[in-house]
């Protein structure tokens, strides 16, 4: 029983990371100044932030029905089943589209998982699925596990500039103006796929302290058993500035006993377009 694991580029998984594996990544489309781009195909991180800095009009989109159908058909030439892990249904309708196509065109062949994750936590789900497949689990069992454990993750994001939250309609113009005058650095949280406010800070240093405290609290309470058994993934993400992410990684490991950062990845562009460059994030996920 050959099982392929498919996801979208919101997972942050790059083609070079999955060569000769049973993982396949569908590039997410973007409309930038009325021209279509595909993440990691004809849209690199560098290109994206360059266009963002020039105030380009960036709109996120979802894979077309045609592209998704062709993607799965090609994979099923070599595999019996597919477990598909798209970005959170709370952030995009791509999950519902995938579920509809799977039920009408690929019934019994494609299992779409709505475990409401994105970026680092979505990436962890992909590798969990791969490990479960290697253990002999069926596609249905893999989908059931990922759905049952969907809440076992947290992402905290520090946003240094309110400009992009205002532009994307996440906050009002008045709130953005007041926040900018006070130099507020909001800390956002993603749980259950939703991007929500968590706390506010006046400096980047204080924002990082708040995120470190939140991670400590999660590891002591929500993820105490997984952390004690070593079944936890703590990772750092960033937008544009990897050097600062490395510094933050060291601060986390120094502040939290037995904390080892697994990945340092750029945030997916679907999140980045709403928060802009120079953001920092930390993600916690249980793992198989």
TATATA-V925894 format. One line per field, one symbol per residue. ss: DSSP state (~ for helix, > for strand, _ for the rest). phi: phi as a letter, one per 30 degrees, with the letter a starting at -180 (. if undefined). psi: psi as a letter, one per 20 degrees, with the letter a starting at -180 (. if undefined). Layout:
ss=???
phi=???
psi=???
//
This chain:
ss=__>>>>>>~~~___~~~~____>>>>__>>>>__>>>>>___>_~~~~~~~~~____>>>____~~~~~~~~~~~_____>>>>>________~~~~~~~~~~~~____>>>>______~~~~~~~~~~~~~~~____~~~~~~~~~~____>>>>>>____~~~~~_____~~~~~~~~~___>>>>>>>__>>>>>>>>__~~~~~~~~~~~~~~~~~___~~~~~~__>>>>>>>___~~~~~~~~~~~~~~_____>>>>>>__~~~~~~~____>>>>>>>__
phi=.cccccacdddidceddbeicccbccdddbcchicdbbeicbbdeddddddddciddcbdbbededddddededdddcbdbbccbddeddcadddddddddddccbeiccccccchbahdddeddddddddddddjddedddddddddcdddabbcbccdbdedddddidbdddddddddddhdcdccbcbiiccbdcbbbcbdeddddddddddeddddcdceddddcicbccbcbacicdedddddeddddddbeidbddbbbddddddedcbididbbbbbbdbd
psi=oppqpqarihijpqhhijpkrkppppppqqooljppqppjfjorgggghghhhjkqoppqaqqqggggghgggghihiqhrpopnrrpiiiqjhghgghgghhhhkpihpoppmjlrqchhgghhghgggghhhijqrgghghgghghjhilqqppppoipighhghjjhqrgghhgghghilpnqprpopkiqorqfrqqiqhghghhggghggggghhfhkgghghijlqoprqrrognhghhgghghhghhhopjpopgqoqqqqhhghhiiarkqqqpqpqqq.
//
